[in-house]
Amino acid sequence: MAKCDVCFRHCEIAEGKTGFCGARTCRDGRVLPANYGKITSLALDPIEKKPLNRFFPGSLILSAGSYGCNLRCPFCQNYEISWSEQAWRFSETADEISPEELAQTAAYYKDRGNIGVAFTYNEPLIGYEYVLDTAKRIKALGMKTVLVTNGTAARHVLDKLAPYIDAMNIDLKGFTDRYYREVLKGDRGMVMDFIEGAVQVCHVELTTLIIPGENDTEAEMEALCRWVCGLKNGAGEVTGRSVPLHISRFFPRFQMQDRNATDVRRIYRLKEVAGKYLDHVYTGNC
């Protein structure tokens, strides 16, 4: 039995079993990433698809995903690899790619406009050891490393990764504890703390998916953006106004098909609200 220290759950994991995320296991009394090097998805994507609109725009990035997640978003678009029954089968069926192999693959596509590797599709921080080992090799090649993450991880995880990460898109999925706790099975405070640390060490863009009836009020968007606006950089200067925010439209999927897609007019209205506090606000899925 060993306790995991990656996120707020602090799972007590029995020998040979996995924690809530399905990707961290206990071996010889130590918590290790069972998904280390097990790649379920690999694609050369436009950087804007992450989405990152203000980090090397127009470039491509090799996007890699594994399996597992420490949230339970009922609208997950990558549920097949994140937390469905199918996801857990990848522990045995996923292709194994070493950090060296992934870095060399990234370098192979450099002539096609690839700038590095993005860890995405599932939650990369639950297997941060693989991210770290690969990112060191990416940095040695003079290329970039990107994280697309839900931000549900402890500061010590961020501290280990910080010297090797160039950019992140972090989901700030809403701005109420009820929404994080009841709908996502998460912890808003941990995400906010992670974002506060991330903006001090690398380029950060945020994404909020707007779910009808859950996080779609102007008051919540105003509170969220007021907080983002007050974020400080590594020098202690208030620079949050320059942090890009992507406001994205929801479509029914997975376990949340009981409501319609977000009204496009609502997305554009929330963009107007956000624009009072932030300089760079983008709409997605519209």
HELIX and SHEET records of a PDB file:
HELIX    1   1 ILE A   47  LYS A   49  5                                   3    
HELIX    2   2 TYR A   79  SER A   82  1                                   4    
HELIX    3   3 GLU A   85  THR A   93  1                                   9    
HELIX    4   4 PRO A   99  TYR A  108  1                                  10    
HELIX    5   5 LYS A  110  ARG A  112  5                                   3    
HELIX    6   6 PRO A  124  GLY A  127  5                                   4    
HELIX    7   7 TYR A  128  ALA A  140  1                                  13    
HELIX    8   8 ARG A  155  LEU A  161  1                                   7    
HELIX    9   9 ALA A  162  TYR A  164  5                                   3    
HELIX   10  10 ASP A  177  ARG A  178  1                                   2    
HELIX   11  11 TYR A  179  VAL A  183  3                                   5    
HELIX   12  12 ARG A  188  ALA A  198  1                                  11    
HELIX   13  13 GLU A  218  CYS A  229  1                                  12    
HELIX   14  14 GLY A  240  SER A  242  5                                   3    
HELIX   15  15 VAL A  264  ALA A  274  1                                  11    
SHEET    1   A 2 ALA A   2  LYS A   3  0                                        
SHEET    2   A 2 GLU A  12  ILE A  13 -1                                        
SHEET    1   B 2 ARG A  24  ARG A  27  0                                        
SHEET    2   B 2 ARG A  30  PRO A  33 -1                                        
SHEET    1   C 2 LYS A  38  ILE A  39  0                                        
SHEET    2   C 2 ASP A  95  GLU A  96 -1                                        
SHEET    1   D 8 SER A  41  PRO A  46  0                                        
SHEET    2   D 8 LEU A  60  GLY A  65 -1                                        
SHEET    3   D 8 ASN A 114  PHE A 119  1                                        
SHEET    4   D 8 LYS A 144  THR A 149  1                                        
SHEET    5   D 8 ALA A 167  ASP A 171  1                                        
SHEET    6   D 8 HIS A 203  ILE A 210  1                                        
SHEET    7   D 8 LEU A 245  ARG A 249  1                                        
SHEET    8   D 8 VAL A 281  GLY A 284  1                                        
END                                                                             
